[in-house]
Every structure is written in structure tokens, then in C-alpha cells.
Amino acid sequence: MLALGTYPDVPLERARARHEFARDLLAHGIDPSALKRTLGKYAFVAAMRDWEVSQALESNNLDAHRARDRHEQRNLSTEQDGSDAHS
């Protein structure tokens, strides 16, 4: 069993992120409990935080790409609508 922290010291959002981190490790064949024992508590928590930051950055980059794509799609639609009006 892997402890994710105690409420209210660890908010639900952070516990969920830690759970996702542990599931990601398991998906890659790594036992999170064994890793925690090997690294020690503080190094393991630091690894979790780094992972949380990388996930947030990936999410923000994905959101930025989606926003850019929507913007480009709107521009294309506007240009096509404008050219059809002149035909």
C-alpha cells in the first residue's frame, strides 16, 4: 500500500495527482512502494512533484496548441466565407 498523504494536509487534487503518478509508474512496470523505499520518502515526493509539474506543463502546452488550432480554423473559415461572398 502506498500512502498519498493525509487530509487536510494533502488536498484532494494533490492526492489525485499522486495517485495518477503511481498509476503511471505501474504502467511502466515500476512498483511505486518499492521506488519510495529505494529513493526514500523525500526523494520520492520530489519525483512526484516534478512529475506533477511536467504533467501541468504538458497540459498547458496541449491547451495552447488546441487554442491555436481553433484560432487557425476560425481564420480559415472566415477566409473561405469571405472568398465565397465575392464569387
Distance bins in CASP14 RR format, pairs under 12 A and 6 or more apart:
PFRMAT RR
TARGET T0000
AUTHOR 0000-0000-0000
RMODE 2
METHOD distances of the structure
MODEL  1
1 22 0 0 0 0 0 1 0 0 0 0 0
1 31 0 0 0 0 0 1 0 0 0 0 0
1 32 0 0 0 0 0 1 0 0 0 0 0
1 33 1 0 0 1 0 0 0 0 0 0 0
1 36 0 0 0 0 0 1 0 0 0 0 0
2 15 0 0 0 0 0 1 0 0 0 0 0
2 18 0 0 0 0 1 0 0 0 0 0 0
2 19 0 0 0 0 1 0 0 0 0 0 0
2 21 0 0 0 0 1 0 0 0 0 0 0
2 22 1 0 1 0 0 0 0 0 0 0 0
2 23 0 0 0 0 0 1 0 0 0 0 0
2 25 0 0 0 0 1 0 0 0 0 0 0
2 26 0 0 0 0 1 0 0 0 0 0 0
2 30 0 0 0 0 0 1 0 0 0 0 0
2 31 0 0 0 0 1 0 0 0 0 0 0
2 32 1 0 1 0 0 0 0 0 0 0 0
2 33 1 0 1 0 0 0 0 0 0 0 0
2 34 0 0 0 0 1 0 0 0 0 0 0
2 35 0 0 0 0 1 0 0 0 0 0 0
2 36 1 0 0 1 0 0 0 0 0 0 0
2 37 0 0 0 0 0 1 0 0 0 0 0
2 41 0 0 0 0 0 1 0 0 0 0 0
2 44 0 0 0 0 1 0 0 0 0 0 0
2 45 0 0 0 0 0 1 0 0 0 0 0
2 48 0 0 0 0 0 1 0 0 0 0 0
3 9 0 0 0 0 0 1 0 0 0 0 0
3 10 0 0 0 0 1 0 0 0 0 0 0
3 15 0 0 0 0 1 0 0 0 0 0 0
3 18 0 0 0 0 1 0 0 0 0 0 0
3 19 0 0 0 0 0 1 0 0 0 0 0
3 22 0 0 0 0 0 1 0 0 0 0 0
3 32 0 0 0 0 0 1 0 0 0 0 0
3 33 0 0 0 0 1 0 0 0 0 0 0
3 36 0 0 0 0 1 0 0 0 0 0 0
3 41 0 0 0 0 1 0 0 0 0 0 0
3 44 0 0 0 0 0 1 0 0 0 0 0
3 45 0 0 0 0 0 1 0 0 0 0 0
3 48 0 0 0 0 0 1 0 0 0 0 0
4 10 1 0 0 1 0 0 0 0 0 0 0
4 11 0 0 0 0 0 1 0 0 0 0 0
4 12 0 0 0 0 0 1 0 0 0 0 0
4 13 0 0 0 0 0 1 0 0 0 0 0
4 14 0 0 0 0 1 0 0 0 0 0 0
4 15 1 0 1 0 0 0 0 0 0 0 0
4 16 0 0 0 0 1 0 0 0 0 0 0
4 17 0 0 0 0 1 0 0 0 0 0 0
4 18 1 0 1 0 0 0 0 0 0 0 0
4 19 1 0 0 1 0 0 0 0 0 0 0
4 20 0 0 0 0 0 1 0 0 0 0 0
4 21 0 0 0 0 1 0 0 0 0 0 0
4 22 1 0 0 1 0 0 0 0 0 0 0
4 23 0 0 0 0 0 1 0 0 0 0 0
4 32 0 0 0 0 1 0 0 0 0 0 0
4 33 0 0 0 0 0 1 0 0 0 0 0
4 36 0 0 0 0 0 1 0 0 0 0 0
4 44 0 0 0 0 0 1 0 0 0 0 0
4 45 0 0 0 0 0 1 0 0 0 0 0
4 48 0 0 0 0 1 0 0 0 0 0 0
5 11 0 0 0 0 1 0 0 0 0 0 0
5 12 0 0 0 0 0 1 0 0 0 0 0
5 14 0 0 0 0 1 0 0 0 0 0 0
5 15 1 0 0 1 0 0 0 0 0 0 0
5 16 0 0 0 0 0 1 0 0 0 0 0
5 17 0 0 0 0 0 1 0 0 0 0 0
5 18 1 0 0 1 0 0 0 0 0 0 0
5 19 0 0 0 0 0 1 0 0 0 0 0
5 22 0 0 0 0 0 1 0 0 0 0 0
5 41 0 0 0 0 0 1 0 0 0 0 0
5 45 0 0 0 0 1 0 0 0 0 0 0
5 48 0 0 0 0 0 1 0 0 0 0 0
6 12 0 0 0 0 0 1 0 0 0 0 0
6 14 0 0 0 0 0 1 0 0 0 0 0
6 15 0 0 0 0 1 0 0 0 0 0 0
6 18 0 0 0 0 0 1 0 0 0 0 0
7 13 0 0 0 0 0 1 0 0 0 0 0
7 14 0 0 0 0 0 1 0 0 0 0 0
7 15 1 0 0 1 0 0 0 0 0 0 0
7 16 0 0 0 0 0 1 0 0 0 0 0
8 14 0 0 0 0 0 1 0 0 0 0 0
8 15 0 0 0 0 0 1 0 0 0 0 0
9 15 0 0 0 0 0 1 0 0 0 0 0
10 16 0 0 0 0 1 0 0 0 0 0 0
10 17 0 0 0 0 1 0 0 0 0 0 0
10 18 1 0 0 1 0 0 0 0 0 0 0
10 19 0 0 0 0 0 1 0 0 0 0 0
10 45 0 0 0 0 0 1 0 0 0 0 0
10 48 0 0 0 0 0 1 0 0 0 0 0
11 17 0 0 0 0 1 0 0 0 0 0 0
11 18 0 0 0 0 0 1 0 0 0 0 0
12 18 0 0 0 0 0 1 0 0 0 0 0
12 19 0 0 0 0 0 1 0 0 0 0 0
13 19 0 0 0 0 0 1 0 0 0 0 0
13 20 0 0 0 0 0 1 0 0 0 0 0
13 52 0 0 0 0 1 0 0 0 0 0 0
13 56 0 0 0 0 0 1 0 0 0 0 0
14 20 0 0 0 0 0 1 0 0 0 0 0
14 21 0 0 0 0 0 1 0 0 0 0 0
14 45 0 0 0 0 0 1 0 0 0 0 0
14 48 0 0 0 0 1 0 0 0 0 0 0
14 49 0 0 0 0 1 0 0 0 0 0 0
14 52 1 0 0 1 0 0 0 0 0 0 0
14 56 0 0 0 0 0 1 0 0 0 0 0
15 21 0 0 0 0 0 1 0 0 0 0 0
15 22 0 0 0 0 0 1 0 0 0 0 0
15 48 0 0 0 0 0 1 0 0 0 0 0
15 52 0 0 0 0 0 1 0 0 0 0 0
16 22 0 0 0 0 0 1 0 0 0 0 0
16 23 0 0 0 0 0 1 0 0 0 0 0
16 48 0 0 0 0 0 1 0 0 0 0 0
16 52 0 0 0 0 0 1 0 0 0 0 0
16 55 0 0 0 0 0 1 0 0 0 0 0
17 23 0 0 0 0 0 1 0 0 0 0 0
17 24 0 0 0 0 0 1 0 0 0 0 0
17 45 0 0 0 0 0 1 0 0 0 0 0
17 48 1 0 0 1 0 0 0 0 0 0 0
17 49 0 0 0 0 1 0 0 0 0 0 0
17 50 0 0 0 0 0 1 0 0 0 0 0
17 51 0 0 0 0 1 0 0 0 0 0 0
17 52 1 0 1 0 0 0 0 0 0 0 0
17 53 0 0 0 0 0 1 0 0 0 0 0
17 54 0 0 0 0 0 1 0 0 0 0 0
17 55 1 0 0 1 0 0 0 0 0 0 0
17 56 0 0 0 0 1 0 0 0 0 0 0
17 59 0 0 0 0 0 1 0 0 0 0 0
18 24 0 0 0 0 0 1 0 0 0 0 0
18 25 0 0 0 0 0 1 0 0 0 0 0
18 32 0 0 0 0 1 0 0 0 0 0 0
18 36 0 0 0 0 0 1 0 0 0 0 0
18 44 0 0 0 0 0 1 0 0 0 0 0
18 45 0 0 0 0 1 0 0 0 0 0 0
18 47 0 0 0 0 0 1 0 0 0 0 0
18 48 1 0 1 0 0 0 0 0 0 0 0
18 49 0 0 0 0 1 0 0 0 0 0 0
18 51 0 0 0 0 1 0 0 0 0 0 0
18 52 0 0 0 0 1 0 0 0 0 0 0
18 55 0 0 0 0 0 1 0 0 0 0 0
19 25 0 0 0 0 0 1 0 0 0 0 0
19 26 0 0 0 0 0 1 0 0 0 0 0
19 32 0 0 0 0 1 0 0 0 0 0 0
19 48 0 0 0 0 0 1 0 0 0 0 0
19 51 0 0 0 0 0 1 0 0 0 0 0
19 52 0 0 0 0 0 1 0 0 0 0 0
20 26 0 0 0 0 0 1 0 0 0 0 0
20 27 0 0 0 0 0 1 0 0 0 0 0
20 32 0 0 0 0 0 1 0 0 0 0 0
20 48 0 0 0 0 1 0 0 0 0 0 0
20 51 0 0 0 0 1 0 0 0 0 0 0
20 52 0 0 0 0 1 0 0 0 0 0 0
20 54 0 0 0 0 0 1 0 0 0 0 0
20 55 1 0 0 1 0 0 0 0 0 0 0
20 56 0 0 0 0 0 1 0 0 0 0 0
20 59 0 0 0 0 0 1 0 0 0 0 0
21 27 0 0 0 0 0 1 0 0 0 0 0
21 28 0 0 0 0 0 1 0 0 0 0 0
21 30 0 0 0 0 0 1 0 0 0 0 0
21 32 1 0 0 1 0 0 0 0 0 0 0
21 35 0 0 0 0 0 1 0 0 0 0 0
21 36 0 0 0 0 0 1 0 0 0 0 0
21 44 0 0 0 0 1 0 0 0 0 0 0
21 45 0 0 0 0 0 1 0 0 0 0 0
21 46 0 0 0 0 0 1 0 0 0 0 0
21 47 0 0 0 0 1 0 0 0 0 0 0
21 48 1 0 1 0 0 0 0 0 0 0 0
21 49 0 0 0 0 1 0 0 0 0 0 0
21 50 0 0 0 0 1 0 0 0 0 0 0
21 51 1 0 1 0 0 0 0 0 0 0 0
21 52 1 0 0 1 0 0 0 0 0 0 0
21 53 0 0 0 0 0 1 0 0 0 0 0
21 54 0 0 0 0 0 1 0 0 0 0 0
21 55 0 0 0 0 1 0 0 0 0 0 0
22 28 0 0 0 0 0 1 0 0 0 0 0
22 29 0 0 0 0 0 1 0 0 0 0 0
22 30 0 0 0 0 1 0 0 0 0 0 0
22 31 0 0 0 0 1 0 0 0 0 0 0
22 32 1 0 1 0 0 0 0 0 0 0 0
22 33 0 0 0 0 1 0 0 0 0 0 0
22 34 0 0 0 0 0 1 0 0 0 0 0
22 35 0 0 0 0 1 0 0 0 0 0 0
22 36 0 0 0 0 1 0 0 0 0 0 0
22 44 0 0 0 0 0 1 0 0 0 0 0
22 47 0 0 0 0 0 1 0 0 0 0 0
22 48 0 0 0 0 1 0 0 0 0 0 0
22 51 0 0 0 0 1 0 0 0 0 0 0
23 29 0 0 0 0 0 1 0 0 0 0 0
23 30 0 0 0 0 0 1 0 0 0 0 0
23 32 0 0 0 0 1 0 0 0 0 0 0
23 51 0 0 0 0 0 1 0 0 0 0 0
24 30 0 0 0 0 1 0 0 0 0 0 0
24 32 0 0 0 0 1 0 0 0 0 0 0
24 35 0 0 0 0 0 1 0 0 0 0 0
24 47 0 0 0 0 0 1 0 0 0 0 0
24 48 0 0 0 0 0 1 0 0 0 0 0
24 51 1 0 0 1 0 0 0 0 0 0 0
24 52 0 0 0 0 0 1 0 0 0 0 0
24 54 0 0 0 0 0 1 0 0 0 0 0
24 55 0 0 0 0 1 0 0 0 0 0 0
25 31 1 0 0 1 0 0 0 0 0 0 0
25 32 1 0 1 0 0 0 0 0 0 0 0
25 33 0 0 0 0 1 0 0 0 0 0 0
25 34 0 0 0 0 1 0 0 0 0 0 0
25 35 1 0 0 1 0 0 0 0 0 0 0
25 36 0 0 0 0 1 0 0 0 0 0 0
25 38 0 0 0 0 0 1 0 0 0 0 0
25 39 0 0 0 0 0 1 0 0 0 0 0
25 44 0 0 0 0 0 1 0 0 0 0 0
25 47 0 0 0 0 1 0 0 0 0 0 0
25 48 0 0 0 0 1 0 0 0 0 0 0
25 51 0 0 0 0 1 0 0 0 0 0 0
26 32 1 0 0 1 0 0 0 0 0 0 0
26 33 0 0 0 0 0 1 0 0 0 0 0
26 34 0 0 0 0 0 1 0 0 0 0 0
26 35 0 0 0 0 0 1 0 0 0 0 0
28 35 0 0 0 0 0 1 0 0 0 0 0
28 51 0 0 0 0 0 1 0 0 0 0 0
29 35 0 0 0 0 0 1 0 0 0 0 0
30 36 0 0 0 0 0 1 0 0 0 0 0
30 38 0 0 0 0 0 1 0 0 0 0 0
30 39 0 0 0 0 0 1 0 0 0 0 0
30 44 0 0 0 0 0 1 0 0 0 0 0
30 47 0 0 0 0 0 1 0 0 0 0 0
30 51 0 0 0 0 0 1 0 0 0 0 0
31 37 0 0 0 0 1 0 0 0 0 0 0
31 38 0 0 0 0 1 0 0 0 0 0 0
31 44 0 0 0 0 0 1 0 0 0 0 0
32 38 0 0 0 0 0 1 0 0 0 0 0
32 39 0 0 0 0 0 1 0 0 0 0 0
32 44 0 0 0 0 1 0 0 0 0 0 0
32 45 0 0 0 0 0 1 0 0 0 0 0
32 47 0 0 0 0 1 0 0 0 0 0 0
32 48 0 0 0 0 1 0 0 0 0 0 0
32 51 0 0 0 0 0 1 0 0 0 0 0
33 39 0 0 0 0 0 1 0 0 0 0 0
33 40 0 0 0 0 0 1 0 0 0 0 0
33 41 0 0 0 0 0 1 0 0 0 0 0
33 44 0 0 0 0 1 0 0 0 0 0 0
34 40 0 0 0 0 0 1 0 0 0 0 0
34 44 0 0 0 0 0 1 0 0 0 0 0
35 41 0 0 0 0 0 1 0 0 0 0 0
35 43 0 0 0 0 1 0 0 0 0 0 0
35 44 1 0 0 1 0 0 0 0 0 0 0
35 45 0 0 0 0 0 1 0 0 0 0 0
35 47 1 0 0 1 0 0 0 0 0 0 0
35 48 0 0 0 0 0 1 0 0 0 0 0
35 51 0 0 0 0 0 1 0 0 0 0 0
36 42 0 0 0 0 0 1 0 0 0 0 0
36 43 0 0 0 0 1 0 0 0 0 0 0
36 44 1 0 1 0 0 0 0 0 0 0 0
36 45 0 0 0 0 1 0 0 0 0 0 0
36 46 0 0 0 0 0 1 0 0 0 0 0
36 47 0 0 0 0 1 0 0 0 0 0 0
36 48 0 0 0 0 1 0 0 0 0 0 0
37 43 0 0 0 0 0 1 0 0 0 0 0
37 44 0 0 0 0 1 0 0 0 0 0 0
38 44 0 0 0 0 1 0 0 0 0 0 0
38 47 0 0 0 0 0 1 0 0 0 0 0
39 45 0 0 0 0 1 0 0 0 0 0 0
39 46 0 0 0 0 1 0 0 0 0 0 0
39 47 1 0 0 1 0 0 0 0 0 0 0
39 48 0 0 0 0 0 1 0 0 0 0 0
40 46 0 0 0 0 1 0 0 0 0 0 0
40 47 0 0 0 0 1 0 0 0 0 0 0
40 48 0 0 0 0 0 1 0 0 0 0 0
41 47 0 0 0 0 0 1 0 0 0 0 0
41 48 0 0 0 0 0 1 0 0 0 0 0
42 48 0 0 0 0 0 1 0 0 0 0 0
42 49 0 0 0 0 0 1 0 0 0 0 0
43 49 0 0 0 0 0 1 0 0 0 0 0
43 50 0 0 0 0 0 1 0 0 0 0 0
44 50 0 0 0 0 0 1 0 0 0 0 0
44 51 0 0 0 0 0 1 0 0 0 0 0
45 51 0 0 0 0 0 1 0 0 0 0 0
45 52 0 0 0 0 0 1 0 0 0 0 0
46 52 0 0 0 0 0 1 0 0 0 0 0
46 53 0 0 0 0 0 1 0 0 0 0 0
47 53 0 0 0 0 0 1 0 0 0 0 0
47 54 0 0 0 0 0 1 0 0 0 0 0
48 54 0 0 0 0 0 1 0 0 0 0 0
48 55 0 0 0 0 0 1 0 0 0 0 0
49 55 0 0 0 0 0 1 0 0 0 0 0
49 56 0 0 0 0 0 1 0 0 0 0 0
50 56 0 0 0 0 0 1 0 0 0 0 0
50 57 0 0 0 0 0 1 0 0 0 0 0
51 57 0 0 0 0 0 1 0 0 0 0 0
51 58 0 0 0 0 0 1 0 0 0 0 0
52 58 0 0 0 0 0 1 0 0 0 0 0
52 59 0 0 0 0 0 1 0 0 0 0 0
53 59 0 0 0 0 0 1 0 0 0 0 0
53 60 0 0 0 0 0 1 0 0 0 0 0
54 60 0 0 0 0 0 1 0 0 0 0 0
54 61 0 0 0 0 0 1 0 0 0 0 0
55 61 0 0 0 0 0 1 0 0 0 0 0
55 62 0 0 0 0 0 1 0 0 0 0 0
56 62 0 0 0 0 0 1 0 0 0 0 0
56 63 0 0 0 0 0 1 0 0 0 0 0
57 63 0 0 0 0 0 1 0 0 0 0 0
57 64 0 0 0 0 0 1 0 0 0 0 0
58 64 0 0 0 0 0 1 0 0 0 0 0
58 65 0 0 0 0 0 1 0 0 0 0 0
59 65 0 0 0 0 0 1 0 0 0 0 0
59 66 0 0 0 0 0 1 0 0 0 0 0
60 66 0 0 0 0 0 1 0 0 0 0 0
60 67 0 0 0 0 0 1 0 0 0 0 0
61 67 0 0 0 0 0 1 0 0 0 0 0
61 68 0 0 0 0 0 1 0 0 0 0 0
62 68 0 0 0 0 0 1 0 0 0 0 0
62 69 0 0 0 0 0 1 0 0 0 0 0
63 69 0 0 0 0 0 1 0 0 0 0 0
63 70 0 0 0 0 0 1 0 0 0 0 0
64 70 0 0 0 0 0 1 0 0 0 0 0
64 71 0 0 0 0 0 1 0 0 0 0 0
65 71 0 0 0 0 0 1 0 0 0 0 0
65 72 0 0 0 0 0 1 0 0 0 0 0
66 72 0 0 0 0 0 1 0 0 0 0 0
66 73 0 0 0 0 0 1 0 0 0 0 0
67 73 0 0 0 0 0 1 0 0 0 0 0
67 74 0 0 0 0 0 1 0 0 0 0 0
68 74 0 0 0 0 0 1 0 0 0 0 0
68 75 0 0 0 0 0 1 0 0 0 0 0
69 75 0 0 0 0 0 1 0 0 0 0 0
69 76 0 0 0 0 0 1 0 0 0 0 0
70 76 0 0 0 0 0 1 0 0 0 0 0
70 77 0 0 0 0 0 1 0 0 0 0 0
71 77 0 0 0 0 0 1 0 0 0 0 0
71 78 0 0 0 0 0 1 0 0 0 0 0
72 78 0 0 0 0 0 1 0 0 0 0 0
72 79 0 0 0 0 0 1 0 0 0 0 0
73 79 0 0 0 0 0 1 0 0 0 0 0
73 80 0 0 0 0 0 1 0 0 0 0 0
74 80 0 0 0 0 0 1 0 0 0 0 0
74 81 0 0 0 0 0 1 0 0 0 0 0
75 81 0 0 0 0 0 1 0 0 0 0 0
75 82 0 0 0 0 0 1 0 0 0 0 0
76 82 0 0 0 0 0 1 0 0 0 0 0
76 83 0 0 0 0 0 1 0 0 0 0 0
77 83 0 0 0 0 0 1 0 0 0 0 0
77 84 0 0 0 0 0 1 0 0 0 0 0
78 84 0 0 0 0 0 1 0 0 0 0 0
78 85 0 0 0 0 0 1 0 0 0 0 0
79 85 0 0 0 0 0 1 0 0 0 0 0
79 86 0 0 0 0 0 1 0 0 0 0 0
80 86 0 0 0 0 0 1 0 0 0 0 0
80 87 0 0 0 0 0 1 0 0 0 0 0
81 87 0 0 0 0 0 1 0 0 0 0 0
END
